[in-house]
Amino acid sequence: MVIAIDGHSSCGKSTMAKTLARQLGYIYVDTGAMYRAVTLYCMRNNIIADGQADTKKLQGVMPDIKVSFKLNSQTGLPETYLGNECVETEIRTMQVSNNVSVIAAIPFVREAMVAQQRQMAIGNNIVMDGRDIGTTVFPNAELKIFVTARAEVRAQRRFDELKAKGMQADYQEILKNVQERDYIDSHREVSPLKQAPDALLLDNSDMTIPQQQQWLLQQVEAL
């Protein structure tokens, strides 16, 4: 069974998907983290600068970029690996956030990541979140959720999250990043962010995490 959770950046998709997967005993896949890992690779290898990517160089190394998830035995949560390196912390920085939509819009990058995502689901019960899970990756998913929230609410959540981790954060910069990513994600040529016709809409602007988790469980139980 596949549960697809799509939606805008910083709307809490990963938190709700992780929790739901743990409650159901399913495998959780954070596809946004996969694109962040590719972006981190590009930043480290001078493939992206000033919002411009060297697509020829990236296409040449794309077959060597492997992203996977491994459970942290202490926390019980999955962590993102770029090759054999855990990059869970590095991919959450604002520098990566400011570049990820550019990398994620490149057709051959999406093709490579979608292939990896589909491979992960073979023979497994999956909760997968991202931008195009219910529309492109798994259009026949048994349950599709599209999550959104007001941009100001999402920026505040992201600000609070970064501050809680002891990282530098500026609310106005984050709000600008959220709005820019919304535009790029929704207008890219390949697999733009949009609600699948059969997806259930969840606006969690004014919901607590327990409220949204209860709502999600109700949708699963209704299947």
Stockholm file with secondary structure:
# STOCKHOLM 1.0

chainA/1-223         MVIAIDGHSSCGKSTMAKTLARQLGYIYVDTGAMYRAVTLYCMRNNIIADGQADTKKLQGVMPDIKVSFKLNSQTGLPETYLGNECVETEIRTMQVSNNVSVIAAIPFVREAMVAQQRQMAIGNNIVMDGRDIGTTVFPNAELKIFVTARAEVRAQRRFDELKAKGMQADYQEILKNVQERDYIDSHREVSPLKQAPDALLLDNSDMTIPQQQQWLLQQVEAL
#=GR chainA/1-223 SS CEEEEEECTTSSHHHHHHHHHHHHTCEEEEHHHHHHHHHHHHHHTTCEETTEECHHHHHHHGGGCCEEEEECTTTCCEEEEETTEECTTGGGSHHHHHHHHHHHTCHHHHHHHHHHHHHHHTTSCEEEEESSIIIIICTTCSEEEEEECCHHHHHHHHHHHHHHTTCCCCHHHHHHHHHHHHHHHHHCSSSCCCCCTTCEEEECTTCCHHHHHHHHHHHHHTC
#=GC SS_cons         CEEEEEECTTSSHHHHHHHHHHHHTCEEEEHHHHHHHHHHHHHHTTCEETTEECHHHHHHHGGGCCEEEEECTTTCCEEEEETTEECTTGGGSHHHHHHHHHHHTCHHHHHHHHHHHHHHHTTSCEEEEESSIIIIICTTCSEEEEEECCHHHHHHHHHHHHHHTTCCCCHHHHHHHHHHHHHHHHHCSSSCCCCCTTCEEEECTTCCHHHHHHHHHHHHHTC
//
